[in-house]
Amino acid sequence: MAARLIVERVVDPGGHPIATTVSPVRLRRSVDRILSTNVLCAMATVRGAQAHINTAYFCYSADLELFFLSDPRSTHARNVGANPTMAMAVFSSAQVWGEPDAGLQFFGRCAEARGRFAPLAQRLYAKRFRDYDASALDEYRFYGFVARRVKVFDERALGGGVFVLARIAPRRRSRA
């Protein structure tokens, strides 16, 4: 059992509703494919009036909890400590202009992974990145991003210029 996606709106690039339906199953397949074929994300954090963006390698759970490894002294980690609101984008930078594109934008909250989420993050990360060596990164910590909403753009699967906004309903409540 995995997190469910509840479609809220299907819109064009200008945010205007499109008269089409996208099933939650079809949407989840698209999200899973984009996550599994990309290993880097861009994450945006905010502290006060100052925005910050960073890239990181990530892994994810069936509940669409995304985990990344970072130094707690980094700007984005300090920002998350002060304000857990975060956005994350997942996409391939190898996409070619004019070809079908795909990407995800997640919106939610982030915190250092603690309790049962720290070993989950480590297990998922080690599974995804075979060369991961925890002993070489002992000052780093795992951070868990719990998205509540996702914006999906997948021209091959959903059509050109179609954006699907969905709420993420996890099978269990996370505490990353």
Secondary structure, 3 states (H helix, E strand, C coil): CCCEEEEEEEECCCCCECCCCCCHHHHHHHHHHHHHCCCEEEEEEEECCEEEEEEEEEEECCCCEEEEEECCCCHHHHHHHHCCEEEEEEECCCCCCCCCCEEEEEEEEEEECCCCHHHHHHHHHHHHCCCCCHHHHCCCEEEEEEEEEEEEEEHHHHCCCCEEEEEEECCCCCCC
